[in-house]
Amino acid sequence: VQSGVGSNPFWNKLSYAYIDNVQWAGVTRGLNRLRRDLGLPSIGSERNAASLIDDLRVPFQYVFSEALLPKPPDWGPHID
């Protein structure tokens, strides 16, 4: 049963963006080091995983069981 803040799409998107930014902050340094070693440009802090996946329509899979965490209806078809 959904009620309160959890049922509001605004808060759903905001909480997703917050968690994504926290996760992205933890991997950006290592990822950019790898990209530099491969001769690729770094990815700035203004970009994050969510914006890259959505902008480039990269197929992406979250490894959570839908029984534990159902896929939100506002996720696009490139996220499975």
C-alpha positions, -999 to 999 in steps of 0.1 A, spaced: 0 0 0 15 33 -11 7 65 8 24 97 18 58 108 4 65 73 -11 36 75 -35 46 110 -49 65 107 -83 84 139 -74 99 123 -43 105 90 -61 126 108 -87 144 130 -61 153 100 -40 166 81 -70 187 111 -81 201 114 -45 211 78 -42 225 77 -77 247 108 -70 260 91 -37 269 59 -56 284 79 -85 306 99 -61 320 67 -48 331 54 -82 340 85 -102 376 88 -91 384 52 -99 365 53 -132 382 84 -144 416 69 -135 407 39 -156 395 62 -185 427 82 -183 448 50 -185 428 40 -216 433 74 -232 397 84 -228 384 118 -215 373 119 -179 336 122 -170 329 154 -151 312 155 -117 282 173 -133 275 141 -153 264 110 -134 255 75 -142 218 82 -145 222 111 -169 246 91 -191 224 61 -192 193 82 -200 210 106 -224 227 78 -244 199 52 -239 224 27 -227 208 -7 -219 212 -10 -181 202 -37 -156 196 -32 -120 204 -64 -101 176 -63 -77 148 -89 -76 115 -74 -86 100 -94 -57 122 -73 -34 121 -40 -53 97 -37 -82 107 -17 -112 91 18 -111 67 25 -139 86 57 -149 118 38 -159 123 35 -196 125 3 -217 163 5 -217 164 -2 -180 156 -37 -171 
